[in-house]
Amino acid sequence: MLMGLSLLVYTLGQRQLRANLKQNNTKVKNNTGKLTDKPTLPWIFQCFQGIHVVIINGVKQISNLTDSRLTTINNFSKSCQRYYILSG
């Protein structure tokens, strides 16, 4: 049952991302480097592996947040955006 619930949440996240990409007429790069509006969620998770929160002199900063990753983040819900964007 836990596996079924996990797959449901996973599928809903992927579907929401694809719907937002289509609505905003935006595309992201897939694992072959081509632009697509139907990325898989495992690929998106893999792209985000290099993002880290760094604290320098008590100030939080996000490292490795490229324009490509920021475009993808902007197509997630506001709660997900707050996780990756400290100013919001």
PDB file of N, CA, C and O in Angstrom:
ATOM      1  N   MET A   1       0.823  -1.194   0.000  1.00  0.00           N
ATOM      2  CA  MET A   1       0.000   0.000   0.000  1.00  0.00           C
ATOM      3  C   MET A   1       0.874   1.268   0.000  1.00  0.00           C
ATOM      4  O   MET A   1       0.557   2.255  -0.663  1.00  0.00           O
ATOM      5  N   LEU A   2       1.974   1.217   0.755  1.00  0.00           N
ATOM      6  CA  LEU A   2       2.865   2.366   0.813  1.00  0.00           C
ATOM      7  C   LEU A   2       3.492   2.650  -0.553  1.00  0.00           C
ATOM      8  O   LEU A   2       3.653   3.806  -0.943  1.00  0.00           O
ATOM      9  N   MET A   3       3.839   1.593  -1.268  1.00  0.00           N
ATOM     10  CA  MET A   3       4.415   1.764  -2.604  1.00  0.00           C
ATOM     11  C   MET A   3       3.392   2.385  -3.551  1.00  0.00           C
ATOM     12  O   MET A   3       3.730   3.264  -4.342  1.00  0.00           O
ATOM     13  N   GLY A   4       2.151   1.933  -3.472  1.00  0.00           N
ATOM     14  CA  GLY A   4       1.096   2.497  -4.312  1.00  0.00           C
ATOM     15  C   GLY A   4       0.874   3.967  -4.032  1.00  0.00           C
ATOM     16  O   GLY A   4       0.690   4.756  -4.959  1.00  0.00           O
ATOM     17  N   LEU A   5       0.890   4.347  -2.759  1.00  0.00           N
ATOM     18  CA  LEU A   5       0.728   5.749  -2.381  1.00  0.00           C
ATOM     19  C   LEU A   5       1.907   6.590  -2.868  1.00  0.00           C
ATOM     20  O   LEU A   5       1.728   7.716  -3.333  1.00  0.00           O
ATOM     21  N   SER A   6       3.096   6.038  -2.757  1.00  0.00           N
ATOM     22  CA  SER A   6       4.294   6.756  -3.227  1.00  0.00           C
ATOM     23  C   SER A   6       4.230   6.999  -4.736  1.00  0.00           C
ATOM     24  O   SER A   6       4.558   8.087  -5.209  1.00  0.00           O
ATOM     25  N   LEU A   7       3.809   5.988  -5.482  1.00  0.00           N
ATOM     26  CA  LEU A   7       3.700   6.138  -6.929  1.00  0.00           C
ATOM     27  C   LEU A   7       2.613   7.150  -7.309  1.00  0.00           C
ATOM     28  O   LEU A   7       2.750   7.867  -8.300  1.00  0.00           O
ATOM     29  N   LEU A   8       1.545   7.204  -6.526  1.00  0.00           N
ATOM     30  CA  LEU A   8       0.490   8.179  -6.774  1.00  0.00           C
ATOM     31  C   LEU A   8       1.016   9.603  -6.600  1.00  0.00           C
ATOM     32  O   LEU A   8       0.776  10.462  -7.447  1.00  0.00           O
ATOM     33  N   VAL A   9       1.729   9.851  -5.508  1.00  0.00           N
ATOM     34  CA  VAL A   9       2.290  11.183  -5.255  1.00  0.00           C
ATOM     35  C   VAL A   9       3.293  11.547  -6.344  1.00  0.00           C
ATOM     36  O   VAL A   9       3.303  12.677  -6.833  1.00  0.00           O
ATOM     37  N   TYR A  10       4.126  10.601  -6.719  1.00  0.00           N
ATOM     38  CA  TYR A  10       5.112  10.800  -7.773  1.00  0.00           C
ATOM     39  C   TYR A  10       4.440  11.176  -9.092  1.00  0.00           C
ATOM     40  O   TYR A  10       4.863  12.115  -9.766  1.00  0.00           O
ATOM     41  N   THR A  11       3.390  10.440  -9.455  1.00  0.00           N
ATOM     42  CA  THR A  11       2.674  10.691 -10.702  1.00  0.00           C
ATOM     43  C   THR A  11       1.982  12.047 -10.686  1.00  0.00           C
ATOM     44  O   THR A  11       1.975  12.757 -11.691  1.00  0.00           O
ATOM     45  N   LEU A  12       1.404  12.403  -9.553  1.00  0.00           N
ATOM     46  CA  LEU A  12       0.737  13.706  -9.446  1.00  0.00           C
ATOM     47  C   LEU A  12       1.737  14.853  -9.603  1.00  0.00           C
ATOM     48  O   LEU A  12       1.432  15.859 -10.243  1.00  0.00           O
ATOM     49  N   GLY A  13       2.921  14.705  -9.024  1.00  0.00           N
ATOM     50  CA  GLY A  13       3.948  15.732  -9.167  1.00  0.00           C
ATOM     51  C   GLY A  13       4.403  15.899 -10.597  1.00  0.00           C
ATOM     52  O   GLY A  13       4.560  17.020 -11.082  1.00  0.00           O
ATOM     53  N   GLN A  14       4.616  14.790 -11.271  1.00  0.00           N
ATOM     54  CA  GLN A  14       5.040  14.835 -12.673  1.00  0.00           C
ATOM     55  C   GLN A  14       3.950  15.443 -13.548  1.00  0.00           C
ATOM     56  O   GLN A  14       4.239  16.242 -14.438  1.00  0.00           O
ATOM     57  N   ARG A  15       2.716  15.073 -13.300  1.00  0.00           N
ATOM     58  CA  ARG A  15       1.600  15.601 -14.091  1.00  0.00           C
ATOM     59  C   ARG A  15       1.433  17.104 -13.872  1.00  0.00           C
ATOM     60  O   ARG A  15       1.158  17.844 -14.817  1.00  0.00           O
ATOM     61  N   GLN A  16       1.598  17.553 -12.631  1.00  0.00           N
ATOM     62  CA  GLN A  16       1.477  18.986 -12.333  1.00  0.00           C
ATOM     63  C   GLN A  16       2.587  19.776 -13.019  1.00  0.00           C
ATOM     64  O   GLN A  16       2.332  20.844 -13.576  1.00  0.00           O
ATOM     65  N   LEU A  17       3.812  19.263 -12.984  1.00  0.00           N
ATOM     66  CA  LEU A  17       4.924  19.941 -13.646  1.00  0.00           C
ATOM     67  C   LEU A  17       4.679  20.037 -15.149  1.00  0.00           C
ATOM     68  O   LEU A  17       4.873  21.100 -15.739  1.00  0.00           O
ATOM     69  N   ARG A  18       4.258  18.951 -15.767  1.00  0.00           N
ATOM     70  CA  ARG A  18       4.003  18.956 -17.213  1.00  0.00           C
ATOM     71  C   ARG A  18       2.865  19.905 -17.575  1.00  0.00           C
ATOM     72  O   ARG A  18       2.930  20.584 -18.600  1.00  0.00           O
ATOM     73  N   ALA A  19       1.828  19.960 -16.750  1.00  0.00           N
ATOM     74  CA  ALA A  19       0.707  20.876 -17.017  1.00  0.00           C
ATOM     75  C   ALA A  19       1.166  22.324 -16.925  1.00  0.00           C
ATOM     76  O   ALA A  19       0.773  23.153 -17.746  1.00  0.00           O
ATOM     77  N   ASN A  20       1.999  22.636 -15.928  1.00  0.00           N
ATOM     78  CA  ASN A  20       2.495  24.009 -15.783  1.00  0.00           C
ATOM     79  C   ASN A  20       3.424  24.389 -16.924  1.00  0.00           C
ATOM     80  O   ASN A  20       3.390  25.527 -17.394  1.00  0.00           O
ATOM     81  N   LEU A  21       4.252  23.458 -17.375  1.00  0.00           N
ATOM     82  CA  LEU A  21       5.131  23.735 -18.514  1.00  0.00           C
ATOM     83  C   LEU A  21       4.309  24.032 -19.763  1.00  0.00           C
ATOM     84  O   LEU A  21       4.614  24.958 -20.515  1.00  0.00           O
ATOM     85  N   LYS A  22       3.264  23.235 -19.974  1.00  0.00           N
ATOM     86  CA  LYS A  22       2.415  23.439 -21.149  1.00  0.00           C
ATOM     87  C   LYS A  22       1.659  24.759 -21.052  1.00  0.00           C
ATOM     88  O   LYS A  22       1.547  25.485 -22.040  1.00  0.00           O
ATOM     89  N   GLN A  23       1.137  25.076 -19.863  1.00  0.00           N
ATOM     90  CA  GLN A  23       0.378  26.312 -19.658  1.00  0.00           C
ATOM     91  C   GLN A  23       1.256  27.543 -19.876  1.00  0.00           C
ATOM     92  O   GLN A  23       0.811  28.531 -20.461  1.00  0.00           O
ATOM     93  N   ASN A  24       2.495  27.484 -19.410  1.00  0.00           N
ATOM     94  CA  ASN A  24       3.416  28.617 -19.546  1.00  0.00           C
ATOM     95  C   ASN A  24       4.174  28.600 -20.867  1.00  0.00           C
ATOM     96  O   ASN A  24       4.993  29.481 -21.129  1.00  0.00           O
ATOM     97  N   ASN A  25       3.900  27.595 -21.699  1.00  0.00           N
ATOM     98  CA  ASN A  25       4.582  27.444 -22.984  1.00  0.00           C
ATOM     99  C   ASN A  25       6.103  27.457 -22.797  1.00  0.00           C
ATOM    100  O   ASN A  25       6.831  28.154 -23.503  1.00  0.00           O
ATOM    101  N   THR A  26       6.554  26.661 -21.823  1.00  0.00           N
ATOM    102  CA  THR A  26       7.961  26.578 -21.464  1.00  0.00           C
ATOM    103  C   THR A  26       8.446  25.154 -21.664  1.00  0.00           C
ATOM    104  O   THR A  26       7.676  24.202 -21.549  1.00  0.00           O
ATOM    105  N   LYS A  27       9.721  25.019 -21.962  1.00  0.00           N
ATOM    106  CA  LYS A  27      10.319  23.696 -22.109  1.00  0.00           C
ATOM    107  C   LYS A  27      11.609  23.643 -21.310  1.00  0.00           C
ATOM    108  O   LYS A  27      12.264  24.663 -21.097  1.00  0.00           O
ATOM    109  N   VAL A  28      11.963  22.454 -20.874  1.00  0.00           N
ATOM    110  CA  VAL A  28      13.216  22.233 -20.157  1.00  0.00           C
ATOM    111  C   VAL A  28      14.015  21.182 -20.904  1.00  0.00           C
ATOM    112  O   VAL A  28      13.464  20.436 -21.714  1.00  0.00           O
ATOM    113  N   LYS A  29      15.306  21.121 -20.636  1.00  0.00           N
ATOM    114  CA  LYS A  29      16.157  20.138 -21.299  1.00  0.00           C
ATOM    115  C   LYS A  29      15.953  18.771 -20.667  1.00  0.00           C
ATOM    116  O   LYS A  29      15.839  18.642 -19.448  1.00  0.00           O
ATOM    117  N   ASN A  30      15.909  17.747 -21.525  1.00  0.00           N
ATOM    118  CA  ASN A  30      15.820  16.385 -21.010  1.00  0.00           C
ATOM    119  C   ASN A  30      17.224  15.798 -20.902  1.00  0.00           C
ATOM    120  O   ASN A  30      18.205  16.525 -21.057  1.00  0.00           O
ATOM    121  N   ASN A  31      17.336  14.505 -20.640  1.00  0.00           N
ATOM    122  CA  ASN A  31      18.650  13.905 -20.427  1.00  0.00           C
ATOM    123  C   ASN A  31      19.509  13.826 -21.686  1.00  0.00           C
ATOM    124  O   ASN A  31      20.707  13.561 -21.588  1.00  0.00           O
ATOM    125  N   THR A  32      18.933  14.047 -22.859  1.00  0.00           N
ATOM    126  CA  THR A  32      19.727  14.089 -24.092  1.00  0.00           C
ATOM    127  C   THR A  32      20.055  15.521 -24.519  1.00  0.00           C
ATOM    128  O   THR A  32      20.716  15.728 -25.536  1.00  0.00           O
ATOM    129  N   GLY A  33      19.596  16.510 -23.745  1.00  0.00           N
ATOM    130  CA  GLY A  33      19.883  17.907 -24.045  1.00  0.00           C
ATOM    131  C   GLY A  33      18.863  18.586 -24.930  1.00  0.00           C
ATOM    132  O   GLY A  33      19.015  19.763 -25.257  1.00  0.00           O
ATOM    133  N   LYS A  34      17.813  17.857 -25.328  1.00  0.00           N
ATOM    134  CA  LYS A  34      16.772  18.449 -26.163  1.00  0.00           C
ATOM    135  C   LYS A  34      15.689  19.069 -25.295  1.00  0.00           C
ATOM    136  O   LYS A  34      15.438  18.612 -24.180  1.00  0.00           O
ATOM    137  N   LEU A  35      15.048  20.112 -25.813  1.00  0.00           N
ATOM    138  CA  LEU A  35      13.972  20.759 -25.074  1.00  0.00           C
ATOM    139  C   LEU A  35      12.694  19.931 -25.150  1.00  0.00           C
ATOM    140  O   LEU A  35      12.340  19.408 -26.206  1.00  0.00           O
ATOM    141  N   THR A  36      12.011  19.820 -24.020  1.00  0.00           N
ATOM    142  CA  THR A  36      10.773  19.067 -23.964  1.00  0.00           C
ATOM    143  C   THR A  36       9.815  19.698 -22.961  1.00  0.00           C
ATOM    144  O   THR A  36      10.239  20.345 -22.004  1.00  0.00           O
ATOM    145  N   ASP A  37       8.520  19.504 -23.190  1.00  0.00           N
ATOM    146  CA  ASP A  37       7.533  19.946 -22.209  1.00  0.00           C
ATOM    147  C   ASP A  37       6.973  18.747 -21.441  1.00  0.00           C
ATOM    148  O   ASP A  37       5.993  18.874 -20.706  1.00  0.00           O
ATOM    149  N   LYS A  38       7.608  17.574 -21.620  1.00  0.00           N
ATOM    150  CA  LYS A  38       7.189  16.365 -20.915  1.00  0.00           C
ATOM    151  C   LYS A  38       8.383  15.682 -20.244  1.00  0.00           C
ATOM    152  O   LYS A  38       8.700  14.538 -20.569  1.00  0.00           O
ATOM    153  N   PRO A  39       9.044  16.368 -19.315  1.00  0.00           N
ATOM    154  CA  PRO A  39      10.175  15.734 -18.635  1.00  0.00           C
ATOM    155  C   PRO A  39       9.684  14.699 -17.625  1.00  0.00           C
ATOM    156  O   PRO A  39       8.552  14.769 -17.147  1.00  0.00           O
ATOM    157  N   THR A  40      10.542  13.750 -17.311  1.00  0.00           N
ATOM    158  CA  THR A  40      10.204  12.789 -16.272  1.00  0.00           C
ATOM    159  C   THR A  40      10.675  13.337 -14.927  1.00  0.00           C
ATOM    160  O   THR A  40      11.662  14.069 -14.860  1.00  0.00           O
ATOM    161  N   LEU A  41       9.979  12.986 -13.882  1.00  0.00           N
ATOM    162  CA  LEU A  41      10.342  13.480 -12.562  1.00  0.00           C
ATOM    163  C   LEU A  41      11.700  12.954 -12.091  1.00  0.00           C
ATOM    164  O   LEU A  41      12.415  13.690 -11.410  1.00  0.00           O
ATOM    165  N   PRO A  42      12.097  11.701 -12.422  1.00  0.00           N
ATOM    166  CA  PRO A  42      13.449  11.279 -12.031  1.00  0.00           C
ATOM    167  C   PRO A  42      14.537  12.160 -12.645  1.00  0.00           C
ATOM    168  O   PRO A  42      15.552  12.433 -12.003  1.00  0.00           O
ATOM    169  N   TRP A  43      14.329  12.603 -13.882  1.00  0.00           N
ATOM    170  CA  TRP A  43      15.318  13.475 -14.508  1.00  0.00           C
ATOM    171  C   TRP A  43      15.367  14.824 -13.799  1.00  0.00           C
ATOM    172  O   TRP A  43      16.450  15.366 -13.578  1.00  0.00           O
ATOM    173  N   ILE A  44      14.225  15.361 -13.447  1.00  0.00           N
ATOM    174  CA  ILE A  44      14.180  16.646 -12.735  1.00  0.00           C
ATOM    175  C   ILE A  44      14.881  16.518 -11.387  1.00  0.00           C
ATOM    176  O   ILE A  44      15.656  17.396 -11.009  1.00  0.00           O
ATOM    177  N   PHE A  45      14.617  15.430 -10.657  1.00  0.00           N
ATOM    178  CA  PHE A  45      15.285  15.207  -9.369  1.00  0.00           C
ATOM    179  C   PHE A  45      16.793  15.106  -9.554  1.00  0.00           C
ATOM    180  O   PHE A  45      17.558  15.633  -8.747  1.00  0.00           O
ATOM    181  N   GLN A  46      17.217  14.435 -10.607  1.00  0.00           N
ATOM    182  CA  GLN A  46      18.642  14.299 -10.866  1.00  0.00           C
ATOM    183  C   GLN A  46      19.277  15.653 -11.183  1.00  0.00           C
ATOM    184  O   GLN A  46      20.410  15.914 -10.777  1.00  0.00           O
ATOM    185  N   CYS A  47      18.565  16.505 -11.897  1.00  0.00           N
ATOM    186  CA  CYS A  47      19.081  17.842 -12.209  1.00  0.00           C
ATOM    187  C   CYS A  47      19.262  18.683 -10.952  1.00  0.00           C
ATOM    188  O   CYS A  47      20.127  19.558 -10.907  1.00  0.00           O
ATOM    189  N   PHE A  48      18.455  18.424  -9.941  1.00  0.00           N
ATOM    190  CA  PHE A  48      18.494  19.233  -8.722  1.00  0.00           C
ATOM    191  C   PHE A  48      19.480  18.714  -7.685  1.00  0.00           C
ATOM    192  O   PHE A  48      19.597  19.305  -6.612  1.00  0.00           O
ATOM    193  N   GLN A  49      20.190  17.633  -7.970  1.00  0.00           N
ATOM    194  CA  GLN A  49      21.116  17.076  -6.992  1.00  0.00           C
ATOM    195  C   GLN A  49      22.253  18.020  -6.630  1.00  0.00           C
ATOM    196  O   GLN A  49      22.784  17.940  -5.522  1.00  0.00           O
ATOM    197  N   GLY A  50      22.633  18.902  -7.524  1.00  0.00           N
ATOM    198  CA  GLY A  50      23.760  19.781  -7.271  1.00  0.00           C
ATOM    199  C   GLY A  50      23.421  21.070  -6.550  1.00  0.00           C
ATOM    200  O   GLY A  50      24.308  21.894  -6.327  1.00  0.00           O
ATOM    201  N   ILE A  51      22.171  21.269  -6.180  1.00  0.00           N
ATOM    202  CA  ILE A  51      21.765  22.498  -5.498  1.00  0.00           C
ATOM    203  C   ILE A  51      21.955  22.316  -3.996  1.00  0.00           C
ATOM    204  O   ILE A  51      21.502  21.326  -3.422  1.00  0.00           O
ATOM    205  N   HIS A  52      22.637  23.287  -3.354  1.00  0.00           N
ATOM    206  CA  HIS A  52      22.908  23.192  -1.922  1.00  0.00           C
ATOM    207  C   HIS A  52      22.648  24.536  -1.248  1.00  0.00           C
ATOM    208  O   HIS A  52      22.755  25.589  -1.875  1.00  0.00           O
ATOM    209  N   VAL A  53      22.308  24.483   0.027  1.00  0.00           N
ATOM    210  CA  VAL A  53      22.207  25.686   0.847  1.00  0.00           C
ATOM    211  C   VAL A  53      23.541  25.852   1.549  1.00  0.00           C
ATOM    212  O   VAL A  53      24.012  24.936   2.223  1.00  0.00           O
ATOM    213  N   VAL A  54      24.147  27.013   1.392  1.00  0.00           N
ATOM    214  CA  VAL A  54      25.433  27.311   2.002  1.00  0.00           C
ATOM    215  C   VAL A  54      25.241  28.494   2.948  1.00  0.00           C
ATOM    216  O   VAL A  54      24.619  29.491   2.582  1.00  0.00           O
ATOM    217  N   ILE A  55      25.773  28.383   4.163  1.00  0.00           N
ATOM    218  CA  ILE A  55      25.689  29.480   5.127  1.00  0.00           C
ATOM    219  C   ILE A  55      27.074  30.085   5.269  1.00  0.00           C
ATOM    220  O   ILE A  55      28.008  29.441   5.745  1.00  0.00           O
ATOM    221  N   ILE A  56      27.189  31.352   4.840  1.00  0.00           N
ATOM    222  CA  ILE A  56      28.454  32.078   4.915  1.00  0.00           C
ATOM    223  C   ILE A  56      28.227  33.320   5.769  1.00  0.00           C
ATOM    224  O   ILE A  56      27.394  34.166   5.444  1.00  0.00           O
ATOM    225  N   ASN A  57      28.965  33.419   6.845  1.00  0.00           N
ATOM    226  CA  ASN A  57      28.834  34.534   7.790  1.00  0.00           C
ATOM    227  C   ASN A  57      27.386  34.697   8.257  1.00  0.00           C
ATOM    228  O   ASN A  57      26.906  35.820   8.408  1.00  0.00           O
ATOM    229  N   GLY A  58      26.701  33.597   8.482  1.00  0.00           N
ATOM    230  CA  GLY A  58      25.330  33.635   8.975  1.00  0.00           C
ATOM    231  C   GLY A  58      24.278  33.936   7.919  1.00  0.00           C
ATOM    232  O   GLY A  58      23.099  34.061   8.249  1.00  0.00           O
ATOM    233  N   VAL A  59      24.676  34.057   6.659  1.00  0.00           N
ATOM    234  CA  VAL A  59      23.741  34.367   5.575  1.00  0.00           C
ATOM    235  C   VAL A  59      23.540  33.114   4.714  1.00  0.00           C
ATOM    236  O   VAL A  59      24.507  32.535   4.220  1.00  0.00           O
ATOM    237  N   LYS A  60      22.288  32.704   4.539  1.00  0.00           N
ATOM    238  CA  LYS A  60      21.995  31.536   3.703  1.00  0.00           C
ATOM    239  C   LYS A  60      22.050  31.928   2.232  1.00  0.00           C
ATOM    240  O   LYS A  60      21.527  32.964   1.823  1.00  0.00           O
ATOM    241  N   GLN A  61      22.692  31.077   1.458  1.00  0.00           N
ATOM    242  CA  GLN A  61      22.771  31.272   0.014  1.00  0.00           C
ATOM    243  C   GLN A  61      22.543  29.933  -0.671  1.00  0.00           C
ATOM    244  O   GLN A  61      22.868  28.881  -0.119  1.00  0.00           O
ATOM    245  N   ILE A  62      21.985  29.977  -1.873  1.00  0.00           N
ATOM    246  CA  ILE A  62      21.776  28.774  -2.667  1.00  0.00           C
ATOM    247  C   ILE A  62      22.919  28.677  -3.682  1.00  0.00           C
ATOM    248  O   ILE A  62      23.171  29.621  -4.431  1.00  0.00           O
ATOM    249  N   SER A  63      23.603  27.538  -3.700  1.00  0.00           N
ATOM    250  CA  SER A  63      24.685  27.364  -4.669  1.00  0.00           C
ATOM    251  C   SER A  63      24.208  26.520  -5.841  1.00  0.00           C
ATOM    252  O   SER A  63      23.331  25.668  -5.696  1.00  0.00           O
ATOM    253  N   ASN A  64      24.794  26.768  -6.994  1.00  0.00           N
ATOM    254  CA  ASN A  64      24.529  26.016  -8.232  1.00  0.00           C
ATOM    255  C   ASN A  64      23.095  26.164  -8.732  1.00  0.00           C
ATOM    256  O   ASN A  64      22.559  25.233  -9.333  1.00  0.00           O
ATOM    257  N   LEU A  65      22.479  27.289  -8.501  1.00  0.00           N
ATOM    258  CA  LEU A  65      21.131  27.529  -9.011  1.00  0.00           C
ATOM    259  C   LEU A  65      21.254  28.225 -10.366  1.00  0.00           C
ATOM    260  O   LEU A  65      21.324  29.452 -10.441  1.00  0.00           O
ATOM    261  N   THR A  66      21.279  27.430 -11.429  1.00  0.00           N
ATOM    262  CA  THR A  66      21.461  27.954 -12.785  1.00  0.00           C
ATOM    263  C   THR A  66      20.138  28.481 -13.337  1.00  0.00           C
ATOM    264  O   THR A  66      19.079  28.265 -12.748  1.00  0.00           O
ATOM    265  N   ASP A  67      20.210  29.170 -14.466  1.00  0.00           N
ATOM    266  CA  ASP A  67      19.000  29.675 -15.121  1.00  0.00           C
ATOM    267  C   ASP A  67      18.075  28.529 -15.530  1.00  0.00           C
ATOM    268  O   ASP A  67      16.854  28.647 -15.431  1.00  0.00           O
ATOM    269  N   SER A  68      18.655  27.431 -15.987  1.00  0.00           N
ATOM    270  CA  SER A  68      17.864  26.274 -16.383  1.00  0.00           C
ATOM    271  C   SER A  68      17.101  25.691 -15.191  1.00  0.00           C
ATOM    272  O   SER A  68      15.917  25.373 -15.300  1.00  0.00           O
ATOM    273  N   ARG A  69      17.777  25.556 -14.072  1.00  0.00           N
ATOM    274  CA  ARG A  69      17.119  25.040 -12.868  1.00  0.00           C
ATOM    275  C   ARG A  69      16.065  26.014 -12.359  1.00  0.00           C
ATOM    276  O   ARG A  69      15.005  25.598 -11.890  1.00  0.00           O
ATOM    277  N   LEU A  70      16.352  27.301 -12.449  1.00  0.00           N
ATOM    278  CA  LEU A  70      15.400  28.317 -11.999  1.00  0.00           C
ATOM    279  C   LEU A  70      14.139  28.301 -12.860  1.00  0.00           C
ATOM    280  O   LEU A  70      13.038  28.487 -12.342  1.00  0.00           O
ATOM    281  N   THR A  71      14.285  28.082 -14.162  1.00  0.00           N
ATOM    282  CA  THR A  71      13.131  27.964 -15.052  1.00  0.00           C
ATOM    283  C   THR A  71      12.259  26.790 -14.645  1.00  0.00           C
ATOM    284  O   THR A  71      11.033  26.895 -14.625  1.00  0.00           O
ATOM    285  N   THR A  72      12.892  25.674 -14.323  1.00  0.00           N
ATOM    286  CA  THR A  72      12.149  24.493 -13.891  1.00  0.00           C
ATOM    287  C   THR A  72      11.447  24.750 -12.566  1.00  0.00           C
ATOM    288  O   THR A  72      10.284  24.382 -12.403  1.00  0.00           O
ATOM    289  N   ILE A  73      12.131  25.372 -11.625  1.00  0.00           N
ATOM    290  CA  ILE A  73      11.548  25.671 -10.307  1.00  0.00           C
ATOM    291  C   ILE A  73      10.335  26.577 -10.439  1.00  0.00           C
ATOM    292  O   ILE A  73       9.357  26.417  -9.709  1.00  0.00           O
ATOM    293  N   ASN A  74      10.392  27.526 -11.364  1.00  0.00           N
ATOM    294  CA  ASN A  74       9.270  28.456 -11.542  1.00  0.00           C
ATOM    295  C   ASN A  74       8.011  27.775 -12.057  1.00  0.00           C
ATOM    296  O   ASN A  74       6.941  28.383 -12.058  1.00  0.00           O
ATOM    297  N   ASN A  75       8.117  26.531 -12.493  1.00  0.00           N
ATOM    298  CA  ASN A  75       6.950  25.778 -12.950  1.00  0.00           C
ATOM    299  C   ASN A  75       6.403  24.833 -11.884  1.00  0.00           C
ATOM    300  O   ASN A  75       5.472  24.073 -12.149  1.00  0.00           O
ATOM    301  N   PHE A  76       6.970  24.876 -10.691  1.00  0.00           N
ATOM    302  CA  PHE A  76       6.438  24.124  -9.566  1.00  0.00           C
ATOM    303  C   PHE A  76       5.513  25.015  -8.752  1.00  0.00           C
ATOM    304  O   PHE A  76       5.391  26.208  -9.032  1.00  0.00           O
ATOM    305  N   SER A  77       4.869  24.452  -7.762  1.00  0.00           N
ATOM    306  CA  SER A  77       3.959  25.224  -6.911  1.00  0.00           C
ATOM    307  C   SER A  77       4.753  26.213  -6.062  1.00  0.00           C
ATOM    308  O   SER A  77       5.973  26.105  -5.941  1.00  0.00           O
ATOM    309  N   LYS A  78       4.050  27.170  -5.481  1.00  0.00           N
ATOM    310  CA  LYS A  78       4.697  28.203  -4.665  1.00  0.00           C
ATOM    311  C   LYS A  78       5.431  27.608  -3.466  1.00  0.00           C
ATOM    312  O   LYS A  78       6.485  28.115  -3.084  1.00  0.00           O
ATOM    313  N   SER A  79       4.898  26.548  -2.869  1.00  0.00           N
ATOM    314  CA  SER A  79       5.571  25.938  -1.717  1.00  0.00           C
ATOM    315  C   SER A  79       6.904  25.318  -2.123  1.00  0.00           C
ATOM    316  O   SER A  79       7.867  25.378  -1.359  1.00  0.00           O
ATOM    317  N   CYS A  80       6.975  24.729  -3.301  1.00  0.00           N
ATOM    318  CA  CYS A  80       8.244  24.185  -3.802  1.00  0.00           C
ATOM    319  C   CYS A  80       9.213  25.300  -4.151  1.00  0.00           C
ATOM    320  O   CYS A  80      10.418  25.172  -3.931  1.00  0.00           O
ATOM    321  N   GLN A  81       8.696  26.386  -4.692  1.00  0.00           N
ATOM    322  CA  GLN A  81       9.555  27.514  -5.045  1.00  0.00           C
ATOM    323  C   GLN A  81      10.191  28.109  -3.792  1.00  0.00           C
ATOM    324  O   GLN A  81      11.359  28.496  -3.827  1.00  0.00           O
ATOM    325  N   ARG A  82       9.458  28.191  -2.696  1.00  0.00           N
ATOM    326  CA  ARG A  82      10.006  28.744  -1.453  1.00  0.00           C
ATOM    327  C   ARG A  82      11.147  27.890  -0.925  1.00  0.00           C
ATOM    328  O   ARG A  82      12.049  28.409  -0.268  1.00  0.00           O
ATOM    329  N   TYR A  83      11.124  26.605  -1.196  1.00  0.00           N
ATOM    330  CA  TYR A  83      12.177  25.706  -0.742  1.00  0.00           C
ATOM    331  C   TYR A  83      13.515  26.031  -1.416  1.00  0.00           C
ATOM    332  O   TYR A  83      14.568  25.941  -0.785  1.00  0.00           O
ATOM    333  N   TYR A  84      13.470  26.408  -2.695  1.00  0.00           N
ATOM    334  CA  TYR A  84      14.695  26.658  -3.456  1.00  0.00           C
ATOM    335  C   TYR A  84      15.051  28.135  -3.591  1.00  0.00           C
ATOM    336  O   TYR A  84      16.197  28.461  -3.899  1.00  0.00           O
ATOM    337  N   ILE A  85      14.099  29.027  -3.370  1.00  0.00           N
ATOM    338  CA  ILE A  85      14.364  30.453  -3.541  1.00  0.00           C
ATOM    339  C   ILE A  85      14.224  31.124  -2.179  1.00  0.00           C
ATOM    340  O   ILE A  85      13.117  31.246  -1.655  1.00  0.00           O
ATOM    341  N   LEU A  86      15.336  31.556  -1.607  1.00  0.00           N
ATOM    342  CA  LEU A  86      15.339  32.085  -0.243  1.00  0.00           C
ATOM    343  C   LEU A  86      14.658  33.451  -0.137  1.00  0.00           C
ATOM    344  O   LEU A  86      14.134  33.796   0.922  1.00  0.00           O
ATOM    345  N   SER A  87      14.658  34.221  -1.208  1.00  0.00           N
ATOM    346  CA  SER A  87      14.104  35.582  -1.139  1.00  0.00           C
ATOM    347  C   SER A  87      12.602  35.581  -1.120  1.00  0.00           C
ATOM    348  O   SER A  87      12.011  36.610  -0.793  1.00  0.00           O
ATOM    349  N   GLY A  88      11.936  34.471  -1.454  1.00  0.00           N
ATOM    350  CA  GLY A  88      10.487  34.420  -1.536  1.00  0.00           C
ATOM    351  C   GLY A  88       9.919  33.860  -0.356  1.00  0.00           C
ATOM    352  O   GLY A  88       8.698  33.741  -0.255  1.00  0.00           O
TER     353      GLY A  88
END
